[in-house]
């Protein structure tokens, strides 16, 4: 996976620069996200691997599905990807592009898993506290997992805060086993 990310990085940076230059971050993000989801599909991956189908045809098929927000710059970007046989990198390119956009806009998506359903008030307080700590605008998605026993697990990017009872019990068991 790290290799794919390494290959995708220059394309994601180029796409981001083009989107910034033309003030089309949202449009590019939408097209790349849809294209990334499409190319992550196993059937589409097999189609992209088919040497009998021209690379430009593969590119056009993906763009047809992503139809909204497809500008000439986006078409040119996809043509370059096709020419270099890099269409399969679209899921990674989309992920990197969205990361660059979030950094620029100072936003962050956070997943919170709690042992019990969080009320709207609790979610708002948590989002506000995390927003202040991370110095970013927070978009919070909450889910429930009763196996946590109590507490929460907060995930965003590489950051994981495990404040669950299950996590604390696991740490205690590790400490006792050492």
C-alpha positions as MATLAB code, in Angstrom:
seq = 'XXXXXXXXXXXXXXXXXXXXXXXXXXXXXXXXXXXXXXXXXXXXXXXXXXXXXXXXXXXXXXXXXXXXXXXXXXXXXXXXXXXXXXXXXXXXXXXXXXXXXXXXXXXXXXXXXXXXXXXXXXXXXXXXXXXXXXXXXXXXXXXXXXXXXXXXXXXXXXXXXXXXXXXXXXXXXXXXXX';
ca = [
       0.000    0.000    0.000;
       2.844    2.392    0.777;
       4.149    1.807   -2.738;
       0.799    2.782   -4.276;
       0.722    5.905   -2.135;
       4.246    6.779   -3.264;
       3.267    6.361   -6.917;
       0.037    8.329   -6.421;
       1.580   11.269   -4.543;
       2.934   13.260   -7.542;
      -0.383   12.858   -9.385;
      -2.364   13.935   -6.318;
      -0.118   16.972   -5.856;
      -0.499   17.914   -9.524;
      -4.282   17.530   -9.342;
      -4.402   19.586   -6.160;
      -2.267   22.344   -7.678;
      -4.481   22.469  -10.792;
      -7.653   22.534   -8.696;
      -6.266   25.320   -6.510;
      -5.114   27.332   -9.512;
      -8.582   27.182  -11.103;
     -10.400   27.521   -7.742;
     -12.150   24.179   -8.283;
     -11.207   22.198   -5.180;
     -14.751   20.961   -4.537;
     -15.308   19.906   -8.153;
     -12.008   18.040   -8.378;
     -12.600   16.414   -4.996;
     -16.001   15.160   -6.125;
     -14.727   13.719   -9.424;
     -11.660   12.118   -7.848;
     -13.667   10.651   -4.969;
     -16.216    9.086   -7.334;
     -13.458    7.868   -9.665;
     -11.570    6.441   -6.693;
     -14.650    4.564   -5.508;
     -15.321    3.253   -9.014;
     -11.774    2.036   -9.560;
     -11.682    0.396   -6.127;
     -14.375   -2.010   -7.368;
     -12.876   -5.425   -8.211;
     -14.708   -5.724  -11.548;
     -13.453   -2.298  -12.625;
      -9.929   -3.212  -11.487;
     -10.050   -6.244  -13.796;
     -11.290   -4.020  -16.626;
      -8.405   -1.600  -16.039;
      -5.953   -4.510  -16.128;
      -7.309   -5.670  -19.510;
      -4.544   -5.026  -22.081;
      -7.040   -5.364  -24.945;
      -8.843   -2.142  -24.025;
      -7.209    1.162  -24.945;
      -6.097    3.277  -21.993;
      -8.021    6.333  -23.222;
     -11.217    4.240  -23.418;
     -10.689    3.187  -19.806;
     -10.294    6.832  -18.842;
     -13.467    7.850  -20.692;
     -15.467    5.059  -19.023;
     -14.441    6.285  -15.581;
     -15.201    9.910  -16.487;
     -18.654    8.940  -17.786;
     -19.524    7.525  -14.381;
     -18.147   10.602  -12.595;
     -19.898   12.932  -15.105;
     -20.532   15.914  -12.731;
     -17.696   18.413  -12.415;
     -15.659   17.023  -15.321;
     -13.820   20.017  -16.758;
     -11.222   20.123  -19.524;
      -8.481   20.167  -16.875;
      -9.937   17.020  -15.278;
     -10.129   15.310  -18.672;
      -6.501   16.219  -19.345;
      -5.485   14.883  -15.937;
      -7.249   11.582  -16.630;
      -5.641   11.449  -20.085;
      -2.204   11.731  -18.444;
      -3.121    8.998  -15.957;
      -4.287    6.775  -18.803;
      -1.198    7.484  -20.897;
       1.029    6.519  -17.966;
      -1.154    3.493  -17.098;
      -1.926    4.893  -13.650;
      -5.743    4.808  -13.583;
      -5.609    2.059  -10.953;
      -4.033    4.614   -8.585;
      -7.227    6.690   -8.453;
      -8.326    5.488   -4.975;
      -4.968    6.582   -3.532;
      -4.911    9.813   -5.558;
      -8.400   10.690   -4.282;
      -7.438    9.959   -0.679;
      -4.289   12.099   -0.901;
      -6.152   14.917   -2.678;
      -8.793   14.970    0.053;
      -6.064   15.021    2.711;
      -4.392   18.011    1.036;
      -7.755   19.766    0.806;
      -8.541   19.125    4.478;
      -5.124   20.507    5.469;
      -5.699   23.636    3.397;
      -9.215   24.173    4.741;
      -8.185   23.238    8.311;
     -10.846   20.538    8.603;
     -10.715   17.015    9.948;
     -13.074   14.039    9.881;
     -13.251   12.173   13.163;
     -14.820    8.774   13.844;
     -15.978    8.207   17.398;
     -16.956    4.743   18.562;
     -18.699    4.696   21.928;
     -20.001    1.939   24.159;
     -23.395    3.657   24.210;
     -25.260    5.927   21.823;
     -24.010    9.509   22.139;
     -26.647   12.229   22.413;
     -26.514   15.236   20.100;
     -25.360   17.376   23.018;
     -22.515   14.960   23.844;
     -21.469   14.879   20.182;
     -21.449   18.687   20.026;
     -19.373   18.988   23.208;
     -16.921   16.356   21.963;
     -16.653   18.025   18.549;
     -16.042   21.407   20.187;
     -13.361   20.014   22.521;
     -11.613   18.190   19.665;
     -11.871   21.275   17.456;
     -10.054   23.331   20.095;
      -7.425   20.638   20.716;
      -6.707   19.995   17.033;
      -7.202   23.628   15.973;
      -9.390   22.523   13.080;
     -13.047   22.447   12.120;
     -14.267   18.979   13.133;
     -16.749   16.783   11.305;
     -17.755   14.036   13.720;
     -19.244   10.627   12.856;
     -20.407    8.578   15.836;
     -21.089    4.856   16.045;
     -21.774    2.386   18.836;
     -19.912   -0.770   19.883;
     -21.154   -2.395   23.101;
     -18.004   -4.531   23.307;
     -16.101   -1.419   24.475;
     -17.888   -1.810   27.838;
     -17.560    1.939   28.479;
     -15.768    5.015   27.156;
     -14.886    5.924   23.571;
     -12.352    5.360   20.806;
     -11.548    8.432   18.686;
      -9.938    7.997   15.252;
      -8.718   10.557   12.750;
      -6.006    9.776   10.243;
      -3.062    8.322   12.159;
      -4.319    9.542   15.542;
      -6.190    7.018   17.710;
      -7.281    7.834   21.252;
      -8.510    4.721   23.042;
     -10.356    5.823   26.156;
     -12.505    2.689   26.329;
     -12.761    0.304   29.264;
     -11.874   -2.570   26.926;
      -8.708   -0.740   25.851;
      -7.718   -0.075   29.451;
      -8.307   -3.723   30.351;
      -6.149   -4.822   27.415;
      -3.344   -2.507   28.566;
      -3.626   -3.876   32.090;
      -3.488   -7.464   30.788;
      -0.378   -6.614   28.712;
       1.286   -5.033   31.731;
       0.534   -8.043   33.917;
       1.754  -10.434   31.228;
       5.124   -8.716   30.872;
];
